Amino acid sequence: MGVYHITGGKKLCGQLKVGGGKNAILPILASVVLNGSESVIHNCPNIADTLISIEMLQSIGCKVKYEGDTLIVDSSTADNWNVPAHLVREMRSSFIFLGGVLSRFGKCNISYPGGCALGARSIDLHIMALRKLGATIIEEHGFIYCSAEKLIGTRIYLGKPSVGATENIMLSAVFAEGETIIDNAAREPEIQDLEKFLNGMGAKIAGAGTSRIRIKGVEKLHRVEHTVMPDRIVAGTFLTAAAITGGNLRLTHINPEHLYPITSKLSEAGCAIRMERDSAYLEAPTKIRSIELITNPHPGFPTDMQPQFTALLSLSDGVSIIKETVFESRNRHIAELKRMGADISLTDGSTFIAKGIRKLKGAPVDAMDLRGGVALILAGLVAEGTTTVYNSNYIERGYEKIEDSLNAIGASVVFEK
């Protein structure tokens, strides 16, 4: 576990290029096993979660080459449906391997998933959906044993628009006989990117980005080449970093439409933002305005940006109310921000009241999850003195050498392994 040492008080100004999306590449890597052929994936982010997914692919027999930001996977040699438990327990999204492996082999043995501790994230929707498709599932001793001689298309209603369940159904239904309909599907841009990838290898999927997705089963798939969408959360994080330091920043290689829920709130907080075809420019105000922030599934404000905005709003001109509606335990960054002088109170565990203060002070703090950890780095950028953020392994799951990116636009961040 590495440590970040941040010397605060420097405005971030300049230009950054945004790489491929963490939440897009992971379901794509879980689906490469389906075609039994070659998958060439460009703009692949070199982050810890990508490397864990590569290990999982190799463990089930795939051949993998990683060249620059291009990943080449040959799944023709895959021959194992037992997904290693120690890897599944490292990240929540690994559970999507269940749908791909089951579709390819008719069997999949997998453990309950791990990842950041953000509260209860039930896999009940995944299990319900697979059973409706015809899978037999046995749960015992922390493992799930899944099998199906044949999956049959059906209509599945999700009680809530779960991203993971939507993706798992898409992978499971690719070879299912007939048509599968997902009602109340998650609408995130990453699901649209997964649809594009799967259709590129011959699947017949329509409706991603809406609340109803249709999957017509096919008999076989083929080679695919795909470029991963830009990471909207990384983009939002860097824009917020510029805002909290009173700087200005141009981001390139982005999709402005994907960023709108984030940039609209930055604008409400007083930032001047200009969007172009594939870039965004932000100029911070003299003082951040207090706002009300409520997280919701896409197209609402993303929960993955709540901790960063909590850090930002701790320095606003008034009182901000932040409501976390997606993960009931996404609040562990609050105590660490308070170590730095933030005046934030929790009313019920999921609603925070942030009273803006004049300045934060550097302190030793612990990253306890991915987005909460990066929020502490953002706070350190503007804090008086030096902030030390421990547990870099969380942050490395979703940000590729974040210290290099921040230093390139004027920050002073030293990473110590």
One Martini backbone bead per residue (centre of mass of N, CA, C, O) as a GRO file, in nm:
protein
  417
    1MET     BB    1   0.092   0.039   0.026
    2GLY     BB    2   0.062   0.356  -0.050
    3VAL     BB    3   0.159   0.714  -0.050
    4TYR     BB    4   0.031   1.046  -0.022
    5HIS     BB    5   0.190   1.368  -0.074
    6ILE     BB    6   0.035   1.686  -0.007
    7THR     BB    7   0.079   2.012  -0.124
    8GLY     BB    8  -0.085   2.288  -0.070
    9GLY     BB    9  -0.197   2.588  -0.262
   10LYS     BB   10  -0.240   2.501  -0.569
   11LYS     BB   11  -0.317   2.580  -0.875
   12LEU     BB   12  -0.501   2.432  -1.134
   13CYS     BB   13  -0.341   2.435  -1.462
   14GLY     BB   14  -0.457   2.324  -1.790
   15GLN     BB   15  -0.406   1.995  -1.950
   16LEU     BB   16  -0.608   1.694  -2.011
   17LYS     BB   17  -0.625   1.350  -2.068
   18VAL     BB   18  -0.873   1.107  -2.110
   19GLY     BB   19  -0.935   0.792  -2.042
   20GLY     BB   20  -1.051   0.500  -1.990
   21GLY     BB   21  -1.315   0.328  -1.848
   22LYS     BB   22  -1.365   0.144  -1.573
   23ASN     BB   23  -1.688   0.085  -1.601
   24ALA     BB   24  -1.634  -0.032  -1.899
   25ILE     BB   25  -1.400  -0.247  -1.903
   26LEU     BB   26  -1.502  -0.468  -1.707
   27PRO     BB   27  -1.747  -0.588  -1.868
   28ILE     BB   28  -1.583  -0.640  -2.121
   29LEU     BB   29  -1.385  -0.849  -1.993
   30ALA     BB   30  -1.623  -1.044  -1.907
   31SER     BB   31  -1.707  -1.088  -2.237
   32VAL     BB   32  -1.464  -1.216  -2.409
   33VAL     BB   33  -1.539  -1.524  -2.374
   34LEU     BB   34  -1.781  -1.555  -2.580
   35ASN     BB   35  -1.630  -1.574  -2.879
   36GLY     BB   36  -1.377  -1.759  -2.904
   37SER     BB   37  -1.171  -1.517  -2.961
   38GLU     BB   38  -1.075  -1.208  -3.068
   39SER     BB   39  -0.992  -0.912  -2.863
   40VAL     BB   40  -0.972  -0.562  -2.937
   41ILE     BB   41  -0.864  -0.309  -2.695
   42HIS     BB   42  -0.896   0.025  -2.667
   43ASN     BB   43  -0.842   0.245  -2.419
   44CYS     BB   44  -0.701   0.099  -2.174
   45PRO     BB   45  -0.685   0.108  -1.845
   46ASN     BB   46  -0.405   0.130  -1.612
   47ILE     BB   47  -0.541  -0.051  -1.364
   48ALA     BB   48  -0.603  -0.261  -1.112
   49ASP     BB   49  -0.876  -0.378  -1.222
   50THR     BB   50  -0.761  -0.468  -1.491
   51LEU     BB   51  -0.546  -0.667  -1.379
   52ILE     BB   52  -0.746  -0.852  -1.239
   53SER     BB   53  -0.904  -0.931  -1.496
   54ILE     BB   54  -0.665  -1.060  -1.638
   55GLU     BB   55  -0.621  -1.283  -1.431
   56MET     BB   56  -0.897  -1.413  -1.473
   57LEU     BB   57  -0.863  -1.482  -1.770
   58GLN     BB   58  -0.610  -1.661  -1.732
   59SER     BB   59  -0.744  -1.867  -1.529
   60ILE     BB   60  -0.953  -1.963  -1.779
   61GLY     BB   61  -0.738  -1.960  -2.052
   62CYS     BB   62  -0.652  -1.696  -2.152
   63LYS     BB   63  -0.497  -1.480  -2.384
   64VAL     BB   64  -0.270  -1.202  -2.302
   65LYS     BB   65  -0.217  -0.865  -2.435
   66TYR     BB   66  -0.022  -0.565  -2.339
   67GLU     BB   67  -0.021  -0.265  -2.550
   68GLY     BB   68  -0.023  -0.008  -2.396
   69ASP     BB   69  -0.377   0.063  -2.458
   70THR     BB   70  -0.377  -0.239  -2.568
   71LEU     BB   71  -0.598  -0.522  -2.568
   72ILE     BB   72  -0.538  -0.880  -2.615
   73VAL     BB   73  -0.785  -1.140  -2.651
   74ASP     BB   74  -0.778  -1.502  -2.628
   75SER     BB   75  -1.067  -1.728  -2.590
   76SER     BB   76  -1.015  -2.012  -2.732
   77THR     BB   77  -0.857  -2.138  -2.460
   78ALA     BB   78  -1.087  -2.153  -2.286
   79ASP     BB   79  -1.149  -2.412  -1.991
   80ASN     BB   80  -1.270  -2.247  -1.730
   81TRP     BB   81  -1.537  -2.211  -1.462
   82ASN     BB   82  -1.332  -2.122  -1.230
   83VAL     BB   83  -1.336  -1.849  -1.029
   84PRO     BB   84  -1.123  -1.689  -0.843
   85ALA     BB   85  -1.178  -1.589  -0.524
   86HIS     BB   86  -0.944  -1.379  -0.464
   87LEU     BB   87  -1.040  -1.193  -0.704
   88VAL     BB   88  -1.343  -1.145  -0.653
   89ARG     BB   89  -1.283  -1.009  -0.360
   90GLU     BB   90  -1.151  -0.735  -0.484
   91MET     BB   91  -1.419  -0.695  -0.678
   92ARG     BB   92  -1.742  -0.644  -0.762
   93SER     BB   93  -1.740  -0.664  -1.090
   94SER     BB   94  -1.654  -0.973  -1.111
   95PHE     BB   95  -1.951  -1.093  -1.117
   96ILE     BB   96  -1.986  -1.068  -1.436
   97PHE     BB   97  -1.845  -1.341  -1.507
   98LEU     BB   98  -2.089  -1.521  -1.479
   99GLY     BB   99  -2.235  -1.465  -1.752
  100GLY     BB  100  -2.002  -1.538  -1.949
  101VAL     BB  101  -1.928  -1.825  -1.849
  102LEU     BB  102  -2.207  -1.950  -1.867
  103SER     BB  103  -2.252  -1.904  -2.172
  104ARG     BB  104  -1.999  -2.066  -2.269
  105PHE     BB  105  -2.023  -2.346  -2.060
  106GLY     BB  106  -2.286  -2.381  -1.858
  107LYS     BB  107  -2.080  -2.279  -1.631
  108CYS     BB  108  -2.033  -2.149  -1.280
  109ASN     BB  109  -1.782  -2.070  -1.037
  110ILE     BB  110  -1.843  -1.841  -0.759
  111SER     BB  111  -1.795  -1.589  -0.551
  112TYR     BB  112  -1.845  -1.361  -0.351
  113PRO     BB  113  -1.814  -1.035  -0.362
  114GLY     BB  114  -1.625  -0.748  -0.334
  115GLY     BB  115  -1.475  -0.450  -0.233
  116CYS     BB  116  -1.606  -0.175  -0.149
  117ALA     BB  117  -1.737  -0.044   0.157
  118LEU     BB  118  -2.088   0.069   0.089
  119GLY     BB  119  -2.264  -0.160   0.162
  120ALA     BB  120  -2.537  -0.303   0.055
  121ARG     BB  121  -2.491  -0.532  -0.243
  122SER     BB  122  -2.698  -0.707  -0.387
  123ILE     BB  123  -2.736  -1.030  -0.577
  124ASP     BB  124  -3.039  -1.098  -0.621
  125LEU     BB  125  -3.090  -0.995  -0.912
  126HIS     BB  126  -2.899  -1.186  -1.052
  127ILE     BB  127  -3.024  -1.453  -0.960
  128MET     BB  128  -3.311  -1.408  -1.059
  129ALA     BB  129  -3.242  -1.375  -1.360
  130LEU     BB  130  -3.100  -1.649  -1.411
  131ARG     BB  131  -3.344  -1.822  -1.331
  132LYS     BB  132  -3.534  -1.710  -1.553
  133LEU     BB  133  -3.332  -1.827  -1.782
  134GLY     BB  134  -3.261  -2.138  -1.642
  135ALA     BB  135  -3.085  -2.147  -1.401
  136THR     BB  136  -2.886  -2.324  -1.173
  137ILE     BB  137  -2.866  -2.241  -0.816
  138ILE     BB  138  -2.603  -2.265  -0.570
  139GLU     BB  139  -2.576  -2.169  -0.223
  140GLU     BB  140  -2.249  -2.202  -0.053
  141HIS     BB  141  -1.999  -2.099   0.144
  142GLY     BB  142  -1.967  -1.829  -0.051
  143PHE     BB  143  -2.088  -1.978  -0.304
  144ILE     BB  144  -2.156  -2.012  -0.665
  145TYR     BB  145  -2.354  -2.254  -0.843
  146CYS     BB  146  -2.373  -2.262  -1.200
  147SER     BB  147  -2.629  -2.390  -1.435
  148ALA     BB  148  -2.690  -2.469  -1.802
  149GLU     BB  149  -2.801  -2.622  -2.081
  150LYS     BB  150  -3.027  -2.387  -2.126
  151LEU     BB  151  -3.115  -2.071  -2.232
  152ILE     BB  152  -3.413  -1.864  -2.189
  153GLY     BB  153  -3.591  -1.630  -2.297
  154THR     BB  154  -3.706  -1.329  -2.120
  155ARG     BB  155  -3.875  -1.138  -1.874
  156ILE     BB  156  -3.714  -0.866  -1.686
  157TYR     BB  157  -3.756  -0.722  -1.366
  158LEU     BB  158  -3.616  -0.450  -1.202
  159GLY     BB  159  -3.648  -0.308  -0.894
  160LYS     BB  160  -3.369  -0.188  -0.979
  161PRO     BB  161  -3.117  -0.005  -1.160
  162SER     BB  162  -2.883  -0.228  -1.206
  163VAL     BB  163  -2.582  -0.250  -1.345
  164GLY     BB  164  -2.480  -0.541  -1.292
  165ALA     BB  165  -2.742  -0.691  -1.369
  166THR     BB  166  -2.767  -0.587  -1.655
  167GLU     BB  167  -2.494  -0.702  -1.753
  168ASN     BB  168  -2.541  -1.001  -1.680
  169ILE     BB  169  -2.785  -1.040  -1.864
  170MET     BB  170  -2.655  -0.972  -2.132
  171LEU     BB  171  -2.448  -1.207  -2.121
  172SER     BB  172  -2.654  -1.444  -2.070
  173ALA     BB  173  -2.848  -1.372  -2.341
  174VAL     BB  174  -2.685  -1.404  -2.606
  175PHE     BB  175  -2.755  -1.741  -2.627
  176ALA     BB  176  -3.040  -1.729  -2.587
  177GLU     BB  177  -3.345  -1.841  -2.649
  178GLY     BB  178  -3.455  -1.584  -2.806
  179GLU     BB  179  -3.600  -1.327  -2.603
  180THR     BB  180  -3.474  -1.057  -2.403
  181ILE     BB  181  -3.613  -0.852  -2.137
  182ILE     BB  182  -3.528  -0.538  -1.984
  183ASP     BB  183  -3.672  -0.391  -1.709
  184ASN     BB  184  -3.537  -0.132  -1.554
  185ALA     BB  185  -3.279  -0.051  -1.666
  186ALA     BB  186  -2.985   0.055  -1.677
  187ARG     BB  187  -2.842   0.387  -1.823
  188GLU     BB  188  -2.555   0.385  -1.851
  189PRO     BB  189  -2.294   0.445  -2.066
  190GLU     BB  190  -2.151   0.166  -2.014
  191ILE     BB  191  -2.385  -0.001  -2.138
  192GLN     BB  192  -2.355   0.109  -2.422
  193ASP     BB  193  -2.065   0.006  -2.459
  194LEU     BB  194  -2.133  -0.293  -2.426
  195GLU     BB  195  -2.326  -0.313  -2.662
  196LYS     BB  196  -2.118  -0.234  -2.877
  197PHE     BB  197  -1.928  -0.469  -2.826
  198LEU     BB  198  -2.125  -0.708  -2.865
  199ASN     BB  199  -2.220  -0.626  -3.151
  200GLY     BB  200  -1.928  -0.643  -3.273
  201MET     BB  201  -1.949  -0.980  -3.223
  202GLY     BB  202  -2.283  -1.040  -3.302
  203ALA     BB  203  -2.487  -0.928  -3.140
  204LYS     BB  204  -2.850  -0.861  -3.033
  205ILE     BB  205  -2.874  -0.531  -2.923
  206ALA     BB  206  -3.123  -0.312  -2.766
  207GLY     BB  207  -3.156  -0.001  -2.557
  208ALA     BB  208  -2.921   0.118  -2.450
  209GLY     BB  209  -3.003   0.396  -2.229
  210THR     BB  210  -3.257   0.259  -2.144
  211SER     BB  211  -3.520   0.083  -1.967
  212ARG     BB  212  -3.506  -0.102  -2.239
  213ILE     BB  213  -3.379  -0.427  -2.317
  214ARG     BB  214  -3.285  -0.616  -2.610
  215ILE     BB  215  -3.224  -0.979  -2.658
  216LYS     BB  216  -3.107  -1.170  -2.924
  217GLY     BB  217  -3.031  -1.474  -2.983
  218VAL     BB  218  -2.732  -1.646  -3.062
  219GLU     BB  219  -2.491  -1.888  -3.177
  220LYS     BB  220  -2.254  -1.678  -3.255
  221LEU     BB  221  -1.927  -1.535  -3.249
  222HIS     BB  222  -1.670  -1.280  -3.300
  223ARG     BB  223  -1.450  -1.079  -3.375
  224VAL     BB  224  -1.315  -0.777  -3.204
  225GLU     BB  225  -1.315  -0.409  -3.217
  226HIS     BB  226  -1.240  -0.161  -2.954
  227THR     BB  227  -1.331   0.157  -2.796
  228VAL     BB  228  -1.315   0.300  -2.505
  229MET     BB  229  -1.467   0.496  -2.314
  230PRO     BB  230  -1.456   0.759  -2.132
  231ASP     BB  231  -1.393   0.876  -1.806
  232ARG     BB  232  -1.630   1.045  -1.623
  233ILE     BB  233  -1.506   1.037  -1.331
  234VAL     BB  234  -1.226   1.138  -1.388
  235ALA     BB  235  -1.319   1.399  -1.517
  236GLY     BB  236  -1.475   1.504  -1.267
  237THR     BB  237  -1.235   1.503  -1.076
  238PHE     BB  238  -1.057   1.715  -1.226
  239LEU     BB  239  -1.261   1.943  -1.225
  240THR     BB  240  -1.281   1.953  -0.912
  241ALA     BB  241  -0.984   2.015  -0.863
  242ALA     BB  242  -0.991   2.292  -1.000
  243ALA     BB  243  -1.219   2.413  -0.826
  244ILE     BB  244  -1.088   2.381  -0.533
  245THR     BB  245  -0.819   2.564  -0.634
  246GLY     BB  246  -0.901   2.801  -0.841
  247GLY     BB  247  -0.884   2.708  -1.134
  248ASN     BB  248  -0.794   2.574  -1.467
  249LEU     BB  249  -0.945   2.345  -1.721
  250ARG     BB  250  -0.862   2.113  -1.982
  251LEU     BB  251  -1.045   1.858  -2.143
  252THR     BB  252  -0.979   1.564  -2.322
  253HIS     BB  253  -1.136   1.298  -2.442
  254ILE     BB  254  -1.458   1.340  -2.430
  255ASN     BB  255  -1.810   1.322  -2.319
  256PRO     BB  256  -2.025   1.570  -2.256
  257GLU     BB  257  -2.290   1.412  -2.204
  258HIS     BB  258  -2.179   1.237  -1.967
  259LEU     BB  259  -2.108   1.510  -1.783
  260TYR     BB  260  -2.364   1.679  -1.719
  261PRO     BB  261  -2.438   1.604  -1.418
  262ILE     BB  262  -2.168   1.740  -1.324
  263THR     BB  263  -2.147   2.023  -1.469
  264SER     BB  264  -2.414   2.137  -1.360
  265LYS     BB  265  -2.309   2.148  -1.059
  266LEU     BB  266  -2.061   2.322  -1.106
  267SER     BB  267  -2.222   2.561  -1.211
  268GLU     BB  268  -2.397   2.600  -0.954
  269ALA     BB  269  -2.116   2.649  -0.785
  270GLY     BB  270  -1.975   2.878  -1.011
  271CYS     BB  271  -1.872   2.756  -1.259
  272ALA     BB  272  -1.708   2.791  -1.565
  273ILE     BB  273  -1.846   2.630  -1.863
  274ARG     BB  274  -1.707   2.468  -2.160
  275MET     BB  275  -1.838   2.295  -2.438
  276GLU     BB  276  -1.730   2.056  -2.665
  277ARG     BB  277  -1.708   1.792  -2.858
  278ASP     BB  278  -1.421   1.668  -2.680
  279SER     BB  279  -1.444   1.904  -2.456
  280ALA     BB  280  -1.344   2.086  -2.147
  281TYR     BB  281  -1.399   2.400  -1.964
  282LEU     BB  282  -1.267   2.530  -1.650
  283GLU     BB  283  -1.366   2.798  -1.421
  284ALA     BB  284  -1.314   2.917  -1.123
  285PRO     BB  285  -1.422   3.061  -0.856
  286THR     BB  286  -1.364   3.244  -0.579
  287LYS     BB  287  -1.637   3.101  -0.469
  288ILE     BB  288  -1.809   2.849  -0.356
  289ARG     BB  289  -2.125   2.737  -0.386
  290SER     BB  290  -2.394   2.640  -0.236
  291ILE     BB  291  -2.565   2.315  -0.240
  292GLU     BB  292  -2.774   2.065  -0.364
  293LEU     BB  293  -2.717   1.702  -0.330
  294ILE     BB  294  -2.827   1.418  -0.538
  295THR     BB  295  -2.814   1.090  -0.570
  296ASN     BB  296  -2.836   0.892  -0.881
  297PRO     BB  297  -2.917   0.732  -1.127
  298HIS     BB  298  -2.890   0.734  -1.439
  299PRO     BB  299  -2.909   1.084  -1.505
  300GLY     BB  300  -2.798   1.135  -1.245
  301PHE     BB  301  -2.605   1.187  -0.991
  302PRO     BB  302  -2.312   1.040  -0.920
  303THR     BB  303  -2.191   0.856  -0.661
  304ASP     BB  304  -1.880   0.869  -0.760
  305MET     BB  305  -1.895   1.207  -0.689
  306GLN     BB  306  -1.965   1.270  -0.391
  307PRO     BB  307  -1.691   1.296  -0.234
  308GLN     BB  308  -1.571   1.526  -0.405
  309PHE     BB  309  -1.806   1.728  -0.343
  310THR     BB  310  -1.775   1.729  -0.041
  311ALA     BB  311  -1.501   1.864  -0.044
  312LEU     BB  312  -1.585   2.116  -0.200
  313LEU     BB  313  -1.833   2.206  -0.003
  314SER     BB  314  -1.648   2.260   0.253
  315LEU     BB  315  -1.574   2.556   0.082
  316SER     BB  316  -1.817   2.715   0.091
  317ASP     BB  317  -2.055   2.996   0.143
  318GLY     BB  318  -2.222   2.766   0.306
  319VAL     BB  319  -2.493   2.538   0.303
  320SER     BB  320  -2.482   2.192   0.237
  321ILE     BB  321  -2.677   1.930   0.085
  322ILE     BB  322  -2.623   1.571   0.110
  323LYS     BB  323  -2.757   1.295  -0.083
  324GLU     BB  324  -2.740   0.941  -0.038
  325THR     BB  325  -2.916   0.685  -0.245
  326VAL     BB  326  -2.729   0.427  -0.319
  327PHE     BB  327  -2.519   0.428  -0.064
  328GLU     BB  328  -2.540   0.396   0.281
  329SER     BB  329  -2.193   0.387   0.324
  330ARG     BB  330  -2.106   0.667   0.176
  331ASN     BB  331  -1.914   0.814   0.457
  332ARG     BB  332  -1.599   0.767   0.540
  333HIS     BB  333  -1.482   1.055   0.449
  334ILE     BB  334  -1.587   1.244   0.668
  335ALA     BB  335  -1.391   1.193   0.905
  336GLU     BB  336  -1.137   1.275   0.740
  337LEU     BB  337  -1.223   1.567   0.675
  338LYS     BB  338  -1.243   1.649   0.977
  339ARG     BB  339  -0.936   1.631   1.029
  340MET     BB  340  -0.913   1.896   0.823
  341GLY     BB  341  -1.180   2.084   0.936
  342ALA     BB  342  -1.441   1.997   0.856
  343ASP     BB  343  -1.804   2.086   0.852
  344ILE     BB  344  -1.953   1.775   0.902
  345SER     BB  345  -2.277   1.621   0.909
  346LEU     BB  346  -2.473   1.345   1.016
  347THR     BB  347  -2.812   1.256   1.021
  348ASP     BB  348  -2.844   0.926   0.878
  349GLY     BB  349  -2.577   0.838   0.688
  350SER     BB  350  -2.704   0.987   0.395
  351THR     BB  351  -2.695   1.280   0.528
  352PHE     BB  352  -2.530   1.589   0.463
  353ILE     BB  353  -2.380   1.872   0.640
  354ALA     BB  354  -2.213   2.149   0.484
  355LYS     BB  355  -2.003   2.385   0.628
  356GLY     BB  356  -1.845   2.637   0.522
  357ILE     BB  357  -1.500   2.708   0.501
  358ARG     BB  358  -1.199   2.867   0.456
  359LYS     BB  359  -1.008   2.613   0.558
  360LEU     BB  360  -0.786   2.359   0.529
  361LYS     BB  361  -0.591   2.098   0.693
  362GLY     BB  362  -0.333   1.917   0.714
  363ALA     BB  363  -0.334   1.546   0.722
  364PRO     BB  364  -0.365   1.233   0.835
  365VAL     BB  365  -0.519   0.992   0.609
  366ASP     BB  366  -0.776   0.749   0.513
  367ALA     BB  367  -0.833   0.533   0.273
  368MET     BB  368  -1.151   0.329   0.224
  369ASP     BB  369  -1.195   0.408  -0.078
  370LEU     BB  370  -1.187   0.519  -0.384
  371ARG     BB  371  -1.352   0.800  -0.379
  372GLY     BB  372  -1.274   0.883  -0.093
  373GLY     BB  373  -0.969   0.896  -0.149
  374VAL     BB  374  -0.976   1.119  -0.373
  375ALA     BB  375  -1.106   1.335  -0.193
  376LEU     BB  376  -0.852   1.370  -0.013
  377ILE     BB  377  -0.670   1.474  -0.231
  378LEU     BB  378  -0.836   1.726  -0.298
  379ALA     BB  379  -0.815   1.847  -0.017
  380GLY     BB  380  -0.498   1.861  -0.018
  381LEU     BB  381  -0.466   2.073  -0.253
  382VAL     BB  382  -0.600   2.314  -0.044
  383ALA     BB  383  -0.446   2.270   0.196
  384GLU     BB  384  -0.274   2.346   0.474
  385GLY     BB  385   0.001   2.202   0.392
  386THR     BB  386   0.023   1.855   0.470
  387THR     BB  387  -0.100   1.561   0.309
  388THR     BB  388  -0.170   1.219   0.410
  389VAL     BB  389  -0.245   0.935   0.203
  390TYR     BB  390  -0.360   0.631   0.264
  391ASN     BB  391  -0.418   0.360   0.069
  392SER     BB  392  -0.363   0.346  -0.258
  393ASN     BB  393  -0.512   0.088  -0.361
  394TYR     BB  394  -0.784   0.221  -0.402
  395ILE     BB  395  -0.706   0.442  -0.613
  396GLU     BB  396  -0.566   0.241  -0.825
  397ARG     BB  397  -0.837   0.115  -0.929
  398GLY     BB  398  -0.922   0.416  -1.098
  399TYR     BB  399  -0.621   0.550  -1.117
  400GLU     BB  400  -0.368   0.659  -1.335
  401LYS     BB  401  -0.137   0.813  -1.197
  402ILE     BB  402  -0.249   1.076  -1.042
  403GLU     BB  403   0.009   1.233  -0.975
  404ASP     BB  404   0.091   1.302  -1.268
  405SER     BB  405  -0.160   1.460  -1.352
  406LEU     BB  406  -0.151   1.677  -1.127
  407ASN     BB  407   0.143   1.778  -1.175
  408ALA     BB  408   0.090   1.875  -1.477
  409ILE     BB  409  -0.116   2.116  -1.331
  410GLY     BB  410   0.051   2.208  -1.038
  411ALA     BB  411   0.095   2.005  -0.839
  412SER     BB  412   0.198   1.846  -0.506
  413VAL     BB  413   0.274   1.504  -0.559
  414VAL     BB  414   0.379   1.230  -0.358
  415PHE     BB  415   0.477   0.899  -0.422
  416GLU     BB  416   0.483   0.622  -0.183
  417LYS     BB  417   0.562   0.272  -0.170
   0.00000   0.00000   0.00000
